[in-house]
Amino acid sequence: MTRVLTRSDLEALLEPTACLAALRDGFRTAGAAAVPGRRVRTDLPFPGTATALIPGLLPGVDAYTVKVNAKFPAARPALRGVICLHSGADGELLALLDSATVTAWRTGLAAALGTALLAPSGYEILGVIGAGAQAELTLRGLTGEHRPRELVVHDTDAERAAVFATRHGGRVLDSAVAVAEAAGTVLLATWSRTPLLALADTRAGQHFTSLGTDEPGKRELAADLLDAALLVVDDEELAAGMGALAAPGLARTTADATLTDVLRGTRPGRTSAGQRTVYAPVGLPWQDLALTWLAWREAERRGVGATIDLLG
């Protein structure tokens, strides 16, 4: 039997603290899986792209994931798809899960990890550019000393920005540059294909987490800012092929570190108060497994979600 988990099922099953712990452990063991994960993307004869992430693997987990997404930027929601959770013993399809929910959770919470590690100590104001589900989850993941005291928001959809700001007690600003002027740490989560911020729009000591660099052509930060900052990515090869390191006009060819390096302590993160830092992940298949495995096991324990026999 295959368990089907919808968005509402997943929202009931997933819990930020447990998910953050699973992602932190996953980053620390990244690279230990026997088969590296891959991202496959293709254009379509429609206003969108098709992507697949295969396989999601983690040491000690006897299962793997395959994620298939449709990305249509003008649609609401812009991302729709499914994650298949398969048994590693015999390939049994254990679960089908809404990929938009899992993607938002793993991307947003992984962004919270990177932001907490690299942001300036004691920053007061967090700026959000792109008030969607990923920004929502990043805020949920920034807890304790990493929780900002004030929030400023910009989105091309003014109504969405206003709703987001009201929900979190923040205020709306009229441009991405205005957000960078106000905030010590800035989260970007957009579909932009032209840079929203350049070096001249920033100041020494700021941190930027850029989530909109997960496929070729998407750009949120200009090349001069990426060159000037301490740049941390989640995967060097993917960042060079489709992420921040593929930006046109970039002088640098490598990142300063991966998030795995920083978590393990093999490379430093921020080393001075005046240093600009950037975390620019692409998103990795094992992250899907980390949260999917948590959700499926809890669903099995609690009996959440429908079960179907696809072979019946």
Buried (B, 14 or more C-beta within 10 A) or exposed (E): BBBBBBBEBBEBBBEBEEBBEBBBBBBEBBEEBEEBBEBEBEEEEEEBBBBBBBBBBBEEBEBBBBBBBBBBBEEEEBBBBBBBBBEEEEEEBBBBBBBBBBBBBBBBBBBBBBBBBBBBEEBEBBBBBBBBBBBBBBBBBBEEEBEBEBBBBBBEEEEBBBBBBEEBEBEBBEEBBBBBBBBBBBBBBBBBEEBBBBBEBBEEBBBBBBBBBBBEEBBBBBBBBBBBBBBBBBBBEBBBBBBBBBBEEBEBEEBBBBBBBBBBEEBEBBEEEEBBBBBBBBBBBBBBBBBBBBBBBBBBEEEBBEEEEEEE
